[in-house]
Amino acid sequence: MNIQSEYLFTASEEDSGVRIDKFLFDKITSQVTVSRKKIQETVLSGGVKLNNHTAFNQDKRLTRGDVISISLKLEENNELIAQKVPFGIVYEDNDLLIVDKPAGIAVYPGVGNPNNTLVNGLLEYLGDNISPHPLRPGIVHRLDKNTSGLMIVAKKEAIHEQLTCDLSLRKISRTYLAIVYGKLTPAIGTINAKLQKSRNDPTRVIVSHSGREAITRYRVQKYLLYGGCCHLSLVECKLETGRTHQIRAHMRYKGTPILGDSKYSVGYQIKFLGLPDKISDILYAMQRQALHAHQLSFTHNQEHLIFISKPPQDIQEIIELF
C-alpha cells in the first residue's frame, strides 16, 4: 500500500547553507523511515516546493526563513491497526492525552516494529478520536523504544498543530532522569553541541560542527560512590532542543554515557569492577538505557499544567543504591 504524506518545514538559522535534500532527509527520518535516495527522487520528480515554487535542484542550499514542502509517497506494508498495548494514562481531556509509555514499546510502526506500538494502542483506546496522520496519528513528540515516560498525544488536528508549534518555540518543558556512568562534572551545566547522523552508522548521532543545534541543560542529583570512586551519576536533564538521541549522544560526548545504553555506552561496564556483587548484579541487569521522561509542563487552555511520572521499577531499584 502506498501512502501520500505531506510535510511542511521552515528553515532556521542553523539550516542556512544546508542542501535541501539533506535538510528533508534529516527532518523526515526523525518521524518515519525513508531513504535519502527516495527524498532525492521526490525532488527530481517535482514533489518538493521551496517558497511555493517547485524545486528540482537537490543541491539547492537553504537560507533562514525558507519554507519547504514535500509530497512524499511512502510504501507501507501494513495499515495501522488497533491493538491492545499497555501504557499509562496520566491525564485526559477533550483535546489531548498525557500517556506514560513503558520501556520496550516503540512509539509508531517502523522497521523491526510493524505493530504492537504505542500508536496501535492509542487507536484501540481512542478509535477515531485522535489527530489524523497516516503513520503517526496523535503523536506530538516521540521517545525512543527503550526510553520510558511521559508523552503528549493530540486528539484533534488543530491541537496537534498548536502543540507542535509550541514545541518548536520551546514552550513545552521536557525533563528526564538519567543514570550515567562515572562522575558527570560540573554538577550543573549546559551541553551545547551540534548533532548529526553518523555516516558510519545512520542509527546513531554524533557531535559535529556541521550538525544541527542541540542544547541539553543538566543537574546532577546524586553520585554513587564506593571505594573512593564515583561509579554512577543520577542526572536531571532538560531539553532545550529535541534532536534524535539528544541526551544519549550528549552524555556520551561528556564521557559519561547512559547506563545500559547498547548504542552509546559499549565497553563502559568495566567500570563496575570492584563493586560488591549485590550492587553490580543490579547494574548488569539493566538491559535498556536508564533514561526516563519524568516531567512535562506546558500551557493548555490558559492553564499551566505540570505532569510528573515516577521512575519505573528497573530505574528506581538503581536509584535506591545511591
HUPEPE-V96904 format. One line per field, one symbol per residue. phi: phi as a letter, one per 20 degrees, with the letter a starting at -180 (. if undefined). psi: psi as a letter, one per 40 degrees, with the letter a starting at -180 (. if undefined). burial: 1 if it has 24 or more other ideal C-beta (glycine too) atoms within 12 Angstrom, else 0. A space follows every 50 residues. Layout:
# HUPEPE-V96904
phi = ???
psi = ???
burial = ???
This chain:
# HUPEPE-V96904
phi = .ddeddccccfegfegneffffgfffffffdcebefgfffffffenecdd lmdgdeefegeecgnfddcbddedecfcffcebfcfaedebbcfdbcddd effndffbfagncfbldgggfffffdmeebgfafcbgnfebdcfgeddpe beceedfffgffffffffemedecccdcddfmdfcffcacddcfcbffff bfeddcfbfeeegbccebbfebdedbmmdeebceceddeeccfglgffff ffgfncffgnffeccgnefffegnegggffffffffdbfeccfdbcbaeb lmcedcccdfgfgfffffgfff
psi = hhhhhhihihhadeehehidddddddddeedihiidddddddddeeehhh fehhheheehhiihehhhihhhhhhhdhihihihhhiihdihaediihih hiiehidiiahegdafidddddddddbefihihddghehdiiiidehiah ihhhdiddddddddddddefehhhhihihiiahhiidhihhghiiiihdd geeiiihhdeaihhhhiihhdiihhhfeihdihhhhhhhdigihfddddd dddeegihhehedefheeedeeheiiddddddddeheihghhgehhhihh fehhihhhhiiiddddddded.
burial = 00001011111001100111111111111111110101110110001111 00001001010100011111110101000100001011011000111111 11111111110000111111111011001111111111111111111111 11111100110111011000011111111111110000101011111000 00011110001111111101111100000111111111111111111111 11110111111011100100110010001101100101111111110101 0000101010110110011011
